Amino acid sequence: MTKRMVGKVAIVESLGEKAVLLPGLIAAALTANDRLKIRMTLLQEASAQASEPGRAAPALESERRAAGLDDAAFDAIFSGARPLDAGHFIAPGAAALAGGMADDLAAMVEPLEVAGGEDVAALKRRVDAIVAALPSFADDRVSHAEALALASVRREAGDSLHLVVMDLHRAINRLAAETAVEDVDGAGAAGLDESARARVKAFMRGLNRTKNLAFGHPGLATTAGKIGARLSIQNDIGTTDAHVLVVRVEGLTATTTYTDVHRPRAKFFMSLFEESGVEWSPLGEKRQRNLAEGEVFYLLTGVFRAADAPELDRFLELLGSRIVFLIDWNKARKALQLFTGKKGAIQILTDAARRDEGHRAFLELGGAELVYEAVRNAASGRIAYGAPLGQALGEDECQGFLRHVLHVACEGLKDGRSTRLIRDEIQADLSQRLDTAERETLAVALRHLGLTRMLAGMIEMAFLPDSLANVDERRVLAARAKAIEAKADRLTVEARKLSSRLREAEDVLALVDQIEAATDCFDEAAFLVSLAEGDEANRIGPPLALLASIATESAAQMTRAVDGALLAPEGKREDAAFTLKCIDAVIDSERAADAAQRAAMAALLGPALTGAEARVIVLGLEIARSLEGATDRLAHAAMSLRARLFQELSA
């Protein structure tokens, strides 16, 4: 027998004959606890119904019956509630409902009085004071303030029925643990037969598998007892008021009752069983409008009906394994919401629970400050001052980073790594993601340049002999150019959005803008070509062929330069050297285009076109201007890329 079990047996023996009464009294007290909570819930629903007449009344029959309130007339308390005046409402049956509150409180105190203890007298005084102040709800007349006061969990506002019930419940759970006659894999238990013991073992198998993820946080104490055909398993979850889980097993049906003061956490808890076949009550899906934030509590009931004992055990194991993820959940949600939206924060926590990692390690290492430290150390000078992390990384990338933070924190603490090493790994990941943001911008610019190069090649082909022999073909060229330019514009918008996430992004933004300007020049050249009539295209083609070829080569070299720049941050010298070589080629192309433009102008104004209509000459000169303008813009883009590359290489 372990030292712990010896202590428990000694406590039971010290109670003498009274100990025989305790299992039944404790079971009765826990049932009374459930009744009191459903009484308060019914009053809350009645208050909400009276505040909003016509709202759909909830179905609470299963919750009411599970709590031992079998009279169906109690459903009329909220379904028949109607406003009376500004502060009062009529709730049919409210007087009868309130009449049982004193008896339920007495049932909760009784096992504590039998066992004795230094805290019992103080609890009894509080109970007596609450009983003396309980409203009678004469004529079923209820005030909203009374309903609110009974359910209040704000200790700073004074004692309340709800606070007394919570404190009695915790005392009863401690008593159940202290007087348990056996330890079932860590659960204090009494009155179990072999079947009940197997169910408790299944629950504890799950709880013990994940309990270390609490990383030292108090809580998760479990007690179990069987009275008649009903097995009750309770877990105190953590140290938060009104945060208790009870599961009752009868036959192959497990009924889970869960209370919480935070609606989002209650919904999160429900979401962990989406694929398990649990039928949840609707209480987690609404909110009483007339009750202030923090005053209301939520009571959920989930029913699982198993086909056989192994399936029941699998559910109980799953249930036990999920409880640790409720501890400090709201604190973790608020920390994550500093960097992503509420919905994103909850999804991150849900994913962490499903990976059996959770959030407690994240909080142990500092929570939000862990992320702020990574931003200070890894992103200084790379994120615009004051810019939210979600804007700097993009929402999807930000959530991916936060998921990684929770993963690294959990795995690091489990493996016993130093906190410094864990922080370094998180900072390295953030740094890599910021590099990714710049690479994404360059990748979009590369896609844009692919379109620009295609457009330049189409125009170059137009100046080959007899390549665009008729007007229809030239108009098709203009239409295709316009479609390409429109697609390129969309890429420009995307690239600008990405570049806005970077600090000191002037060079990258200039690169994007100059590539867009070059594409516009090529689009204009294609449009001008489409204006040529008859054999005019062939007449102006020879003077412009060389310039068109140089412009195409400039676009090709710029494409290669950006492609090389995407690899340069990985530290390969040959990639950086290749990029610089391509940049020089783009700049050289701009100079060659200047010379080719002058040669084209001389040819267009020379004797070869003597006698040509002025429109042909003007058309040729404008096309030359557009093509040279494209090479000029590409040269500016190359200079911006070179400045950014030098900045990265020197970092």
N, C-alpha and C positions, 0 to 999 in steps of 0.2 A: 504494500500500500504506500502510495507516495505521501510526502510530507503535506502536500496540499489536501489530499483526501483525508488524512488524519485530522487536520484542522477542521474540515467540514463535518466529519463525524462527531468531533468533540462539540461543535456548536449544536448539532442536532440533539446529542445526548444531554447537553446542559438545559435544553428546553423541557426535558422530561416528557410527561404524558401529553403536554400541549403540542409537541412536535407531530403527534399523530394527526392533529387537526389541520396543520399548516398546508399540506398540498391542496386540500379542498378549499380552504380559505383563500389561498393565493389564486387558485383557478377562478373562484367566484369574484375576487377583487379585479382580476384582469378582464373578466366579462363585464363587470360594472364600469371599468375604464372605457371599454368599447361603447357601452350604452351612453355614457356621458358625452363622449365625442360625437356620436351620431345625433344626440339631442342638440348639441350646439350647432352641428351642421344643418339640421332641419330648421333651426331658428335663423341661421344665416340665409338659407335658401328662401325662407318666408319673407325676410327683410328685403331680399333682392326682388322677389316676385311682387311685393307691394310697391317697391320703388319703380318697377317697370311692368305695369299690368299688361298682360297679353304675351309676355315672353314664354317660350316653351318651358314647361315644367320638367325637371330632370326625373329620370327613373331611378329611385333610391330604394326600391323594395329589397334588393339583394343585400345592400349595405345595412338596411334597417333590421332585416331578419338575422343577418350574421351577428349583429350586436345584441340580439335577444329581445328586440322590440317587435313582437309578432303581430300586434294590433294594426290592421291595415288602415284604421282611422287616422293614424299618425301621418299618413301621406297627405291628408287634407290640410295639414299645418301650412305647407307651402303651396300646394296646388290650389287651395282656396283662399290664400292670403289676399287681402285687398286693403288699399290705403284708407285711413280714417281721417287723419288731418296731417299737417306738415311734419309732425314728429312721431306719429303713431300709426299702427295698422292692426287689423284684426287677423288672427291666425287661428282657425278652428282647431281646437284640441291643444292649444298652447298651455292652458292651465294644467291639463293632465300631464303633459310632457314635463312641465316644470315640477310637478308634484313628486316625480320620481327621482329628482336630482339629489335630494337629501339622503334618500335610501342608498343610492349608488355611492355617494361619498362615504357613508357609514360602512358599506361593504368593502371599500378600498382601504379604510383605516383599520378594519378588524384584524387582519393578519399581522399588521405592524404592531398593534397593541398586544396581541398574543405573544409575539416574539420579544417585545420590549426593545429597549435601545434608547440612547440619549437624545436622538432626534425626533422620537415619536411624539413627545409632549408638545414640541413646537409645531409639528405638523397638525396635531389634533387641535391646537388653539386656532390655527389658520382655518381648518375645516369648520370649526364651530362659528368663526366670524363670517365665513362665506355663507354657511347655511342660514345664519341669522339675517343676512342681507339678501338672500335669494328672492327675486320678485315672484309674486304669486300668479301674475298674468290673469287677474280676475276678469271674468267675462271674455277671456281670450284676447284681451287688449294688450298689445305689446308696443313698447317704444323702440325705435331704431337704436337709440343710445343704449338701452338695456341689452339688446341682442349683441351690440358691439362690445359692451363692457364684459359680458360673460365670456366671450371668445378671445378677449385681448391677450396677447403674449408679450406685451411691452411692460417689463418689470418697473421701468421708471414711472409708469402711469399708476402704479399701485397694484395690490394683489387682485387676482381675479379667479373665477371658477376654473378657467383653462390653466392658469399657472399652477394652482393647487393640484389639479388632476395630473399635470405633467410631473410635478415633484413627487406626488404619491406613486405614480407609475414607476419612476426611477427607484424609489425606495423599495417597492415591491419586487422589482427585478433584482436588486441587490440581495434582498432577503431570499428570493428563489435560488440565487446562485450560492449563497452562504449555507443554505439548508439542503442543497442538493445531495442526494445519497450516492451519486455516481458521476463520473466524468466521462462523457462520450466524445472522444476526440477533441476535447477542449470546451464542450458545452456542459454546463451544470444541469443535471437532469434528475427527475424523480418520477417514479411510478411507470417506468417504461416496460413494455413487453418486448419480445424479440422483433416483432413487426415495427413497432414505433422506434426501437433502437436503430433498425436498418434505415428508416427515413431520416433520423437525426444524423446518422453517419453520412448519408448522401449530402445533406445540407452542409455539414461541416467539411466534407471533402472539397466542395467548391470554395467555401469561405477560407479554409486553410491554404488553398492553392494560391489565392490572391492577397491574403491579409498582409503579407510583407510589403505590398505596394503602398501601405499607409505610412511607411517609413517613420515609425515611432509615434505617430499621432494616436492619442488614446481613443478607445472605442472598440466596437465589434464584439463586445461580450455577448455570449449567447446562453440562453436558458431554455429548457424544454421540460414539458410535463404532459402526462396523459391522464385525463379524467374521463371515465367511461369510454366511448368510442372516439373521442376527439383528442388528437395530439396537437399541442400548441408549441411552436418554436418562436422565440422572440430574440431580436437583436437590437442593441441600443444604438447602432450605427456609429455615432460619434458623441460629441458632448453638446450638440445643439438642441435647444428646447424644441418640443413638438416634432421631433424627427425620430420616429420609431417605426420598426417593421415587425409585424406579427404574421406568421403563417400557420393556418390551422389545417390539419389533414384529417379527413374522415373518409375511409375507404380509399378510393382512387382519385378523390378530388382534393386539391390543395387551394385554399382561399387565402390570398395575401392581402393584408390590410396595411396600408402605408400612409403615414401622415407627414405633411411638410408645410412650412410657411412660405416656401418659394415655389410659385407655379411653374417657372421654367425648369426647375430641378425635378419637379414631379413629372412633367412631360418627358424630360430626359430619361428618367427612370423607366417610364412606360416604353420608351423607344428601344430600350435594351432587350425587349422581349418580343419584338415585332414578328419574328419568324417562329415563335415558340407556341403559338396558339392560345395565349392568355386572353380571356375576355375581360377587358377593363371597364370599370364604371366610367360615366362621362364627366365626373367631377373635375378632372384635370383640364377640361376643355373650355371652361368659362370662368368668369371672374365677377364677384359681387360688386356692382358699381357704387353702392352707397357705403362701402367699407374702405377705410384708408389703407394705403400700402403698408404692409407689416402687421396689420391687425387681423387679417384673415388667415386661416389655415386650411389646407386642402387634405381631404381624406379620400384615398383611392382604394378600391377593392378590385382585385384581379382574381378570376376563377380559372383554374387549369384542371381539365378533366382528362385523366390518363387512361390509356387502353389497358395497361397492365402495370405491375409494380416496377419493372425496369424503366419504363417510360416516366413514371412518377419520380423515380430516383434521379433520372437525368435532369428533369426540370428543377428539382430541389437543389441539385448540385449547381446548375446554372444560376439559380436565384441566390444561393450563398456566395457565389463567385462575383456577383455584380455589386454587392453592398459597399465594398471598399471605395468604389468610384463615386459614391455619394458624399464622402467626407470632404469637406472644404470645397465642394463643387462650385458653389456660388462665388467664393473668393477667386477660384481659378477663372471662372467665366468673366468676372469683372476685370481681371488682369489681362486676359487675352483681348477683351473688347477695346483696350487702349490702342490696339494695333490693327484690328479687323472688326467688322460689324458683329452685332449680337448673333445673328444667324450663323455667321462664319465661326464665331467662338464656340457656339454650341456644337456645331458639326465637328470641329477639331476635338472637343472633349468626347464626343460620341465615338469618333474614330479611335481615339486613344484607349477608350474602354474596350472597344471591340478587339483591339490588338493586345489586350491584357497588359497595358502599360499605365494608363491613367495619368493623373496630373499632380499627385502629391509630391513627386520628386521635383517637378518644376517649381512648386511653391517652396519646398525645402531649400532650393538653391537661390531663392530670391524672387521668384515669380516675374513680375513685370521688370524689375530691376535687372534681371538676368538678360533680358532682351535689350534694355537700354544700354547696358554695358557693352554688348556686342555691337550695337550701332555706334557708340562712341569710339570703340577701338578698331572696328573693321570698316566703318563707313564714313569716317571723318573726311571731309573734303570731297566725298563722292555722292552725297545726298544733299539736296538743297536744304538750307537751314529752315527748320520748322516744318518741312514736308513730312506728312504721315508716312509710316513705313509701307502702308498699302499702296500709296501713290508712288513711292520710290521704286518698289519692286513690282507693282501690279498686284491686284487682289489675289489672283490665283497663286502667284509666286510667293506672296506674303503668307498666305495660309499654308503653303507647302513648307515654308521656313519654320513657322510656328509648330507645325506637326513634327518637324525634325527636332526642334528644341525639346518638346515633350519626350520624344523618343530617346534622344541622347541623354537627357537628364535621368530618365528612368533606368536605362541600360547602364549608365555610368555609376549611379548609386548602387545598383544591384551588384555590379562587378567590383565595387570597391575602388573605383578610380578616384584620383584626386580631383577636388572641385576645380582646381586650376586647369587640369587637362580637359575636363568637361567644358569649361568656359572657352578654352582655346578651340575646341572642335566646333562649338557653336559659332564662334567668330569666323572661323575658316569657312564654314558653310555659307554664312552671310556674305563674306567677301566674294566667294565663288558665284553666288546668285547675283550680286551686283555686276560682276564681270559678264554674267549671262545677259543682263539687261542691255549692256552695251553691244554684246554680240548679236542680240536680237535686232537691235537697231541697224547694225551693219548688214545683217542677213536680209532685212527688208530692203535696204538700199541696194543690195546685190540683186535681189529680184527685180527691182526697178531698173537697174542697169541692164538686166537681161532684155527687158522690153525696149529700152533705149537703143541697145545694140541691134536688135531685130529691126527697129524702125530705120536706123541709119543704113542697114544693109539693103532694105527695100528701096530706099531712095537712091543708093549707089547703083542698084540694078536698073533703075529707071533711066540712067544716063548711058547705058550700053546701047550700041546701035540697034535700032528697031525693037527695043525691048518693050516699049509702051507705044505701039504703033497707032492706037486710036484713042479717042476721047474717053470712051467707056472704061478702058483699062486704067487710064489716069484717074478717073473718078473713083474707081474701086480702090486705088492706092490711097487716095485722100480719106475715103471712108474707113479703111483698115487703120490708117494712121490715127484718125480721131478716136477709134475704139481703143487702140493701144494707149493713147494719151489719157483717156478717161480711166483706164485700169491703173495706169501709172499714178494718176492723181490720188486714187484711193490708197495706194501704197505710201504716197507722200504723207497723207493724213496719219496713217498708222505709224510711220517712222517718226513723225513729229510728236505723236503721243508717247511713244517709247522714249524718245530723247528727253522729254520733259521730266522723266524720272531721274535724270542724271544731273549732278552738279557740274558746273563749268562745262556745259554741253554746247558751248558756242560753236566749236569746231565741227562737232557732229551735226548740229542743226544747219550750219553753213553747207556741209557736205550734202545733206538731204535737199536743201533748197536749190543748190547749184545743179544737182542732177535733174531736179524737176525742170529748172529753166532750160537745160540742154534738151530735154525731151520736148518741151514746148517749141524750141527752135526747129527741131526735126519735123514736128507736126506742121509747123508753118511752111517749111520747105515743101512737104508733100502736098499741102493745099495749093501752093503756088504752081507746082508742077501740073496739078489738075486743071489749071486755068489755060494751059497752052492749047491752042487750036491747030487742027490740021497737022502739018509737019513741023510746027514750031518747036515741039519738044526735041525733035532730032536736030534742029538747027542750033539750039542752045546747049545741047548735050555735050558735045566735044569740049567746049571751054570749061565746063563744070565737072567733068568726069574725075579729074585728079583731085579736086577739092572734096568731092563726095567720098572718094576712096580714103583720103586722109581723115575725114570726119568719122568714117566707120572704124578705122584703125584706132582712133582716139577713144571711141566708146569701148572697143574691145580691150584696150590696155587699161582703161579705168575699171572695167569689170574684173580683170585679173588683179588689179591693185587691191580692190576691196576684198576679193576672195582671199588674197594673201594676208590682209590685215586681220581677217577672222581667225587665222591661225597664229599670228604673231604673238598674242598674249600668252601662249603656251610656252614661250621662252625659246623657240627654235630660231637661231640666228639666220638660217637660210631663208625662213619665211619672211622675216623682217627685211632682209636684203632683197628678196624677190619683189616685195611690195614697193620698196623704194625705187627699184629699177623700173617697175611699171609706171610709177608716178612720174619719173623723169621722162619716160616715153610719152606720156600724156602731155606733159609740158612742151616737149619737143614737137609733138603733133600740132600744138597750137601755133607754134612759130612757123611750121611748114604750111599750115592753113592760111596764115597771113600772106605768105608768099604766093600760095596758090590762088588766093582771092584776087591779089593784084594782077596775076597773070590772066585770070578769067575776065577781069574788068577790061584789061588791054585787048583781049580777044573779042569781047562783046562790043567794044567800041572801035575795033579795028576794021581794016578793009574787008575782011571775010564776011562781015555782016553789013557791009555798006548797002544802003538801000532798004534794009529791013525796017519793018514798022517799029515805031518807038516802043509800042507795047511789048514786043519781043525782047528788045534790049533791056527795058525796065524790068521785065519778068526775070531775065537772066541775072541782072544785078541784084534783085531782091532775094533770089534763091541763093546766090553766092553769099550775100550778107547773112542769111539765116544759117547756112552751113558753117560759116566762119564763127558766127555767134555761138553755135553749139560747141565747137572746139574750145572757144574762150571760156564758156561755162564749165566745161569738163576740166579745164586747166585749173580753174578756181577750186573746183571740188577736190582735185588732186592735191592742191596746196593745203586745204583744210584737213584732208586725210593725213598728210605728212605731219602737220602740226600735232594732230591727235596721237599719231603713232609715236612721235618723239616723247610726248607727255607720258604715254603708257610705258615706254621703254625706260624712262628715267625714274618712274615711280618705284 
